[in-house]
Amino acid sequence: MNKFKLGFLINPIAGIGGSVALKGSDGEGIAEKALELGATAKANDRAKTALEILLPYKDKIEVFTANHLMGERCADSLGFSTNVVYTSNTNETSETDTIDCVKALKQQGIDLLLFAGGDGTARNICSIAGDNFPVLGIPAGCKIHSGVYAVTPKAAGRVVEMMVTHELVTLSEADVMDIDESLFREGVVKARRYGEMQIPLEHRYVQATKSGGKESDELVLHDIAEGIIEQMGDELFVIGSGSTTAFLMEEMSLEHTLLGVDLIRDQELLVKDVTEPELWEQIKSLDKGDVKLVITLIGGQGHIFGRGNQQLSPRIIRAIGKENVIIIATKSKLTALENRPLIADTGDSDLDKELTGHISITTGYKDQVLYPVASPQ
């Protein structure tokens, strides 16, 4: 019986700048700066989570990958039959390594390229893969605007599982999007479409392309902001990223970062664009209830943790407590999800399970709805 030929590629530094407010890993010196600030690389861990789903099918899968942290170590650690077809000559991998590895993988006649990274990685792969070479992304970057990614690492594994077990999986085209990280770090989102790639499409597991644009219903946003401001006492408020939370900050005439995390108390800005270690120092000695977290969801996708707000790490979320998380969103934003649940992809499976169930979402002035948060698949 022919084995399923799985191409496997990891961008080891994908998303490394997220927890320290660098908004990504693209750009010269960014990875080194992130490490100096205390960031840790998570891409291999997320790739391993995806591969673990495939452990029952190890005898049916042959992995083709790159050396060391670009895939070999992860696949070998789980006992997969592994073939190294590309060798990087440096520990500091680059986009050139990604591109050259994809070229080598294409020559192997693989059935699917499973890769871990962010939008920059997808963009590099797209430059070589084209639109007739099946790929699927494991979300590991800060920016996940592209439609080529599964909703979580486990979901990526589930899609590959369907292919390995010969379930019918539709192949479809998905957009590859990326933004300018230098502008992103200044709070400006400038995204563009770089092409499309072919993906195995299973709607339960593969995300939609992130919807863009500002909220159109300003009256509703005013009502949401007014209701949240009325709740503010002397607690420390952690304000997450996004245009909806940015509107709240604007209503208080406070400086803010659209794409980061800010701290306020008594409706005054304490720290703008806080890093995860800085945030931990602020909250670690406070009692639950003394800190409130205000977040929104990613339009079109429904992620509340794990996308664009990696500063909100598992230890931060646990210290604040689920009961002190305030989610704000317009009903039109929720309706656009077409009944799909919200997703918490914190990187900690136990915490993800703790966050499941129905959660209250503020959708207007003293107006709330209950909406489900699903356990990542």
VENBELWO-V466625 format. One record per residue. N is the residue number from 0. RES is the residue in one letter. SS is DSSP state (A for helix, B for strand, O for the rest). Layout:
# VENBELWO-V466625
((N & RES & SS) (N & RES & SS))
This chain:
# VENBELWO-V466625
((0 & M & O) (1 & N & O) (2 & K & O) (3 & F & B) (4 & K & B) (5 & L & B) (6 & G & B) (7 & F & B) (8 & L & B) (9 & I & B) (10 & N & O) (11 & P & O) (12 & I & O) (13 & A & O) (14 & G & O) (15 & I & O) (16 & G & O) (17 & G & O) (18 & S & O) (19 & V & O) (20 & A & O) (21 & L & O) (22 & K & O) (23 & G & O) (24 & S & O) (25 & D & O) (26 & G & O) (27 & E & O) (28 & G & O) (29 & I & A) (30 & A & A) (31 & E & A) (32 & K & A) (33 & A & A) (34 & L & A) (35 & E & A) (36 & L & O) (37 & G & O) (38 & A & O) (39 & T & O) (40 & A & O) (41 & K & O) (42 & A & A) (43 & N & A) (44 & D & A) (45 & R & A) (46 & A & A) (47 & K & A) (48 & T & A) (49 & A & A) (50 & L & A) (51 & E & A) (52 & I & O) (53 & L & O) (54 & L & A) (55 & P & A) (56 & Y & A) (57 & K & A) (58 & D & A) (59 & K & A) (60 & I & B) (61 & E & B) (62 & V & B) (63 & F & B) (64 & T & B) (65 & A & B) (66 & N & O) (67 & H & A) (68 & L & A) (69 & M & A) (70 & G & B) (71 & E & A) (72 & R & A) (73 & C & A) (74 & A & A) (75 & D & A) (76 & S & A) (77 & L & O) (78 & G & O) (79 & F & O) (80 & S & B) (81 & T & B) (82 & N & B) (83 & V & B) (84 & V & B) (85 & Y & B) (86 & T & O) (87 & S & O) (88 & N & O) (89 & T & O) (90 & N & O) (91 & E & O) (92 & T & O) (93 & S & O) (94 & E & A) (95 & T & A) (96 & D & A) (97 & T & A) (98 & I & A) (99 & D & A) (100 & C & A) (101 & V & A) (102 & K & A) (103 & A & A) (104 & L & A) (105 & K & A) (106 & Q & O) (107 & Q & O) (108 & G & O) (109 & I & O) (110 & D & O) (111 & L & B) (112 & L & B) (113 & L & B) (114 & F & B) (115 & A & B) (116 & G & B) (117 & G & O) (118 & D & A) (119 & G & A) (120 & T & A) (121 & A & A) (122 & R & A) (123 & N & A) (124 & I & A) (125 & C & A) (126 & S & A) (127 & I & A) (128 & A & A) (129 & G & O) (130 & D & O) (131 & N & O) (132 & F & O) (133 & P & O) (134 & V & B) (135 & L & B) (136 & G & B) (137 & I & B) (138 & P & B) (139 & A & O) (140 & G & O) (141 & C & O) (142 & K & O) (143 & I & O) (144 & H & O) (145 & S & O) (146 & G & O) (147 & V & O) (148 & Y & B) (149 & A & B) (150 & V & O) (151 & T & O) (152 & P & A) (153 & K & A) (154 & A & A) (155 & A & A) (156 & G & A) (157 & R & A) (158 & V & A) (159 & V & A) (160 & E & A) (161 & M & A) (162 & M & A) (163 & V & A) (164 & T & O) (165 & H & O) (166 & E & O) (167 & L & O) (168 & V & O) (169 & T & B) (170 & L & B) (171 & S & B) (172 & E & B) (173 & A & B) (174 & D & B) (175 & V & B) (176 & M & B) (177 & D & B) (178 & I & B) (179 & D & O) (180 & E & A) (181 & S & A) (182 & L & A) (183 & F & A) (184 & R & O) (185 & E & O) (186 & G & O) (187 & V & O) (188 & V & O) (189 & K & O) (190 & A & B) (191 & R & B) (192 & R & B) (193 & Y & B) (194 & G & B) (195 & E & B) (196 & M & B) (197 & Q & B) (198 & I & B) (199 & P & B) (200 & L & B) (201 & E & O) (202 & H & O) (203 & R & O) (204 & Y & O) (205 & V & B) (206 & Q & O) (207 & A & O) (208 & T & O) (209 & K & O) (210 & S & O) (211 & G & O) (212 & G & O) (213 & K & O) (214 & E & O) (215 & S & O) (216 & D & O) (217 & E & A) (218 & L & A) (219 & V & A) (220 & L & A) (221 & H & A) (222 & D & A) (223 & I & A) (224 & A & A) (225 & E & A) (226 & G & A) (227 & I & A) (228 & I & A) (229 & E & A) (230 & Q & A) (231 & M & O) (232 & G & O) (233 & D & O) (234 & E & O) (235 & L & B) (236 & F & B) (237 & V & B) (238 & I & B) (239 & G & O) (240 & S & O) (241 & G & O) (242 & S & A) (243 & T & A) (244 & T & A) (245 & A & A) (246 & F & A) (247 & L & A) (248 & M & A) (249 & E & A) (250 & E & A) (251 & M & O) (252 & S & O) (253 & L & O) (254 & E & O) (255 & H & O) (256 & T & O) (257 & L & O) (258 & L & O) (259 & G & O) (260 & V & O) (261 & D & B) (262 & L & B) (263 & I & B) (264 & R & B) (265 & D & O) (266 & Q & O) (267 & E & B) (268 & L & B) (269 & L & B) (270 & V & B) (271 & K & O) (272 & D & O) (273 & V & O) (274 & T & O) (275 & E & A) (276 & P & A) (277 & E & A) (278 & L & A) (279 & W & A) (280 & E & A) (281 & Q & A) (282 & I & A) (283 & K & O) (284 & S & O) (285 & L & O) (286 & D & O) (287 & K & O) (288 & G & O) (289 & D & O) (290 & V & B) (291 & K & B) (292 & L & B) (293 & V & B) (294 & I & B) (295 & T & O) (296 & L & O) (297 & I & O) (298 & G & O) (299 & G & O) (300 & Q & O) (301 & G & O) (302 & H & B) (303 & I & B) (304 & F & B) (305 & G & O) (306 & R & O) (307 & G & O) (308 & N & O) (309 & Q & O) (310 & Q & O) (311 & L & O) (312 & S & O) (313 & P & A) (314 & R & A) (315 & I & A) (316 & I & A) (317 & R & A) (318 & A & A) (319 & I & A) (320 & G & O) (321 & K & A) (322 & E & A) (323 & N & A) (324 & V & B) (325 & I & B) (326 & I & B) (327 & I & B) (328 & A & O) (329 & T & O) (330 & K & A) (331 & S & A) (332 & K & A) (333 & L & A) (334 & T & A) (335 & A & O) (336 & L & O) (337 & E & O) (338 & N & O) (339 & R & O) (340 & P & O) (341 & L & B) (342 & I & B) (343 & A & B) (344 & D & O) (345 & T & O) (346 & G & O) (347 & D & O) (348 & S & A) (349 & D & A) (350 & L & A) (351 & D & A) (352 & K & A) (353 & E & A) (354 & L & O) (355 & T & O) (356 & G & B) (357 & H & B) (358 & I & B) (359 & S & B) (360 & I & B) (361 & T & B) (362 & T & B) (363 & G & B) (364 & Y & O) (365 & K & O) (366 & D & B) (367 & Q & B) (368 & V & B) (369 & L & B) (370 & Y & B) (371 & P & B) (372 & V & B) (373 & A & B) (374 & S & O) (375 & P & O) (376 & Q & O))
